[in-house]
């Protein structure tokens, strides 16, 4: 029973973590994934020792993943917007416009 629950929990948590990790376009996905695993294992150990109920541990994990994923996504958006402005400003076509033939 516990093994089945943990398997389901790991699958759900990993899936949610993967979705959050994809939000970062700055090459941080692997770093986030490693951090996710470390935090999930620590929380599951607390569940195993009875220090924390499973639902509470999962909620703590999800809250942290969403907060970190949101911050990463906003950082990626800021980077993309800044990069787009630089590319537009240095693009000769954007500077001169299109001439009619």
N, C-alpha and C positions, 0 to 999 in steps of 0.2 A: 504494500500500500504506500509506504513512505517513498520507496524507490520510484513508483509510478508518479506520485505527486512531484517529487524532485525533478524527474524527467520532464514533466509538463511545465514546471516552473522554469527550468533552464531553457527549454525551447522558447517559451513566451518571452522571457527576459532577454535572451539572445536576439530574438527577432526584433524586439523593441529597441535594443541597443544598436543593432545593425541599422535600423531606420534612422536613428538619431545620428549615427556616425556618418551616414551618407550626406548629411546636410552640410558638412564641412568640405569646401573645395580647396582647402589649403594643405592637403596631405596629412591631415590629423586623424584619419579614420582608424589606422592601426593603433595609434596611441590611445584613442578612445576605447577601442575594443579591448586592449590590454587592461586599461583602467577598469572597464566594465567587469571583466572576469575577476580581477582582484577584489573588487567591492562585492560582487555577487557571491563569491566563495566565502568571504568573511561573514556576510550576512547568513548564508546557509549553514555555516558552522555554528552561528549563534542559535539558529533554529534547531540544529541537531542537539546542542547542549541544553536546550530548553530556556535559553536566555531571552529569546524573542519568538513570538508566534509567527508562523509562516506568512500570513496575510500582512502583518506589520512589516516584516522584513522586505517583502515584495514591494510594498508601498514606498518604503524608504528608498529602495533601489530605483523604482520608477521615478520618484520625485527628483532624485539626484541626476538620473540620466536625462530627463526632460530639461532640467535647469541647465545642465552642461551642454546638451545638444542645442538648446535655444541660443545660448551664448555663442556657440561655434557657428551656428547658422547666421546669426546677425553679423558676426565678424567676417564671414565669407561674403555676405551681401555688401558690407562696407568695402571690402577689397574689390569686389566685382564692379561696384559703382565707380570707385576711384580709378580702376584700370580702364573702364569704358571711357571715362572723361579724358584720360591721358591719350588713349588711342584715337578718340575723336579729334582732340586738339592737334594731334600730330599727323593726321591723315590728310594728304594733299587734296583728295577729292572733296573732303569736308571743308577745307580751307578755301578752295577756288570755286567750288560748285560745279555743276554739270553745264557744259556749253552746248547750245543747240547746234545740230549739224547743218 
